[in-house]
Structure formats: C-alpha cells, structure tokens
Amino acid sequence: MKNGFSFLIVLVCSLYFGQQTTFKFDFGGNRVENGFIPITPASKFDRKIGYGFMDISGLKSVDNGGNALTGDFITSDKPFYFSVAIPEGNYNIQINLGDSKGTSETTVRVENRRLMLNDIKTKHGEIVEKQITVHVKDSIIRNQNGEKIGIVKLKPRERKYLHWDNLLTIEFNDKAPKVCSVIIQPNKTAKTIYLTGDSTVVDAQYEPWASWGQMLPYFSVPNEVVIANYAESGETLKAFEDRHRIDKIWNKLRAGDYLFIQFGHNDQKSGNSTKSGYRKRLKEWILKSKELGAIPVLVTSMNRRVFDENNKIVNTLDDFPDAMREIAKEENVYLIDLNALSKTLFEAMGPEAAKKAFVHYPENAYPNQPNALADDTHFNPYGAYELAKCVVKSIVDQNLPLKKYISKIEKNFNPNKPDNVEKFHWPESVYMESLKPDGN
C-alpha cells in the first residue's frame, strides 16, 4: 500500500507540473526489490492508483527464490496487458524477461499492437534485459507552457483505441511470456519519426488488420529513435488538417525529427485529382517541417492487390504516386518509393500467394465473422511486416541519414524474395474485429 501511495503522489505531481518521471515495477510475488513497486497477479488496473493489468484472469506468479527482482516473474497462458497512466512523451522501457529455473518465449507489443520485441527466447535459467523506446500520445494540443490550445478530433471508433487513452499499455504475448520487471523512464534525446497517413500506415488495434507503421518500431534502434504513429484509417491530406492531426504534430515537431508523409489511397476518391489540393498541401507540409528544422520524407502509397492477365500489378492509384515522386524532386526531399517496392513484392508473390499478405480469410476465421473477408487494400500482420521491410530497405539502399537508426538484423531484405509466410511469427492479440477499417 505504501509503495502504491508513493506512486500515486509521484504521478499526480507529474501530471500537474508536466514533469515526466521514472517508474520501477517488480513483477512477481511478495518479495520486492528495494525501490520498486510490487506487481502481483492481483494488480488490476485502477485509475486512482495509476497502474495495473487490464485483465487479471489467468495471471500467475512463480517465485524461484534468489534475487528479489529476477527470481520471480508473472506469466499467463494468454496475452496480458499492463497499463500505466503517464504523461505523453518518449520513454525508454527496460524489461527483464526469463525464468531462473526454466525457459521463456515472449513477444512484446505496445499500445495498438505496435511491435517492439519479437519472439525473445531465453535458455534454461537465463534472464535477459531488453530495452524499447516508445512514444506515448494524447489528443490534446498544448502550448509551450502546457496549456490546452486545441484538440485532435477523434473518430468514434478511435475512442476505444489504446493509443489515445492517456495510458501506456504494454502487451506481453507468445508461448511462455515471463516478465520479471519493467522500468519506465523518459527519453528526451531520441529523434522522433512522426508517421502520417491512412489505414495502410495506422497502428491497427484489431486482428487480422495491420499496417507497416506499427511494424516499423521493431526495426528501429532503441534509445536513439522512436516511432510516433499519428496515421488514421480513411484519412486524406485535407482530413488530416481538418481534424487537427497535423496541428498536433506541428506542435511537437523538433529540429532533427522526421516527418513521414504517405497519402493517396483516399485522396483519389470522389473524383479528386492531384491538382485538387494534393500537391499544394504536400508542398505546404514540406515547407512547414523544414521551417521547424525537421526532415520531411515522402512515401508513395503501396499498390492494391490487383493483377492483370500477365500477373502484373495494375496501378489503381491514378497519378498520385507520380505526383509525389515529382514533388520530392521539385522540393529536394527524401522519397521512399513504396509504390514501386510493393509492386515488386506482390508480383514476386503472385496473385494467389499475395492473398496471404492481405486480409483474405474464410468465414468464421475470427469471432463474430459470419462472412468471408476479401480485402485487396488492407494488410494482415505478415503483409504489413513485409512492407515495413520494404521501407527499411529503401532507407538503407538510399543511404539516408536514418540508416544509422535501423536495426542491423534486417538490412538484406529483397522484395523479389518475400519471406516465407509459414515461418512468419505473430502470436495474435486478444483484440479481434471483422469490421473493415475506414478507407480503401
């Protein structure tokens, strides 16, 4: 009780004075490391306390003795979610995983299934320390004094999302997730990569939908850089402005940060053309980001799964990819040609195999899904992962300054040789929905 009360006092001060603080949690049983807050299987989230598990059913603790911090852990036979009320900002999260008398296998995601650590296996008796860097956001636009000056206009379905809820939520998943401790501390030096775009970029909350944006953190070097995904389904450049999403970013963008811009799928609808404001807004965003000392990066929209009789991808995006390519040259900014890379990727897969990268599932593959899903625009986790690899490849191949922030483990990806879908590792979360995202 004393530890929890102390945490509450620190949290209230943090929120009131706008200060970010450090939080140390010892996961396990009754033995607690000095200076840490005890987390047990009964630690259900409580707003008044400010931390805890979203669902405590199925949680159990194991105490192997020895070190108070690493000798015990919390585990479950199903994914479990730990949330902390914390001010928006960038944070380093240090996680101890493993079992001092056994093995473990853990995948870590944050917020809306944002991939951070994938299939971390520990040997018998091994404890590993891993670090991730996470961006936490809310919908309030503040001035330099922390005073509210505006708000992002969220869509109704966004209000259920885990990334607008004023909490940091960590998902522990996989065959044998075993968590010994979690330390959260602010990171004020990491470069921030802000992502803007539509449903092909957004951090999708529900299985089986996914996007490349929520896979990108996995390929990033922790502590040095952090991915801040502000994309949302159904958005256009204009809608992103109208809902003040870009205002939120302008308010936070700092010198040396990056702004990724990918729009096209929804901008082409309703008879719109690249001359109906698309080019003008792109140039305005580029100018504004440069004025703030940030680095704009244009990303052409990836192709849909539409093939011709020769098994070649058909362009369904009109002249939007070409317009972005032209503007990149005119404004002398970096370009990631995901449109071209996705064409190579999907053609290498072929029409039928490519379905395994998109949301194509028979009826009743997921709960409350009476009808088959056949979506040739939106991706499942495997497809999103492959597209994220394309983005990484472009950064590396072009030798962009961002290259130094890319993890070394995935630099040799070839879109002409897609990864074997059968070997793709993705333990599903508990959040599932058959409702198609906004946009097409």
Buried (B, 14 or more C-beta within 10 A) or exposed (E): EEBBEEBBEBBEEBBEEEEBBEBBBBBBBEBBBEEBBBBBBEBEBEEEBBBBBBBBEEBEBBBBEEEBBBBBBBBBEEBBBBBBBBBBBBBBBBBBBBBBEBBBBBBBBBBBBBBBBBEBBBEEEBBBEBBBBBBBBBBBBBEEEEEEEBBBEBEEBBEEBBBBBBBBBBBBBBEBBBBBBBBBEBBEEBBBBBBBBBBBBBBBBBBBBBBBBBBBBBBBBBBEBBBBBBBBBBBBBBBBBEBBBBBBBBBBBEEEBBBBBBBBBBBBEEEBBBEBBBBEBBBBBBEBBBEBEBBBBBBBBBBBBBBEEEEEBEBBBBBBBBBBBBBBEEBEBBBBBBBBBBBBBBBBBEBEEBBBBBBBBEEEBBEEBEEEBEBBBBBBBBBBBBBBBBBBBBBBEBEBEBEEBBEEEBBEBEBEEBEEBEEBEBBEBEBBBBEBBBBB
